[in-house]
Amino acid sequence: MVRSCIPWLVAGMLAGCGERDRLTFPVENPGDGSGPLTNITRPAGDTDVVEGDILIVTGYSIDPDGIDSVFFEVTGAGQSFSPEKGEGADSVPFALQLSTFGNTGGTILIRVFAVDGVGDRGGAAIRSINIR
């Protein structure tokens, strides 16, 4: 009995593997499709500082979809910073204290960007700090 069913089983499987419409479900990004806006408020623009001065960089990231994390990339200062958790807030302020000791004639480049709650990455805010 089992052997007589095998040809029918194979024929049924082959017939069932033909092209047919498949169920599809739309995948929507529940957000607005754009990433967070990040702004560095202090310093207001690229600037020069004297070696030894305390350098504080402040700003904020905003997004109506909520901020997941704010990321900091700092080159030329020998320092790094962990991401700031946004925990879904629609506005996240940040402040970084950078050391300028031993950097006479150097340049510190700061890039800050954020990712919102649905995974959209925003553009980076950038400042260049020259150490005199």
Secondary structure, 3 states (H helix, E strand, C coil): CHHHHHHHHHHHHHHHCCCCCCCCCCCCCCCCCCCCEEEEEECCCCEEECCCCCEEEEEEEECCCCEEEEEEEEECCCCCCCCEECCCCCEEEEEEEECCCCCCCCEEEEEEEEEECCCCECCCEEEEEEEC
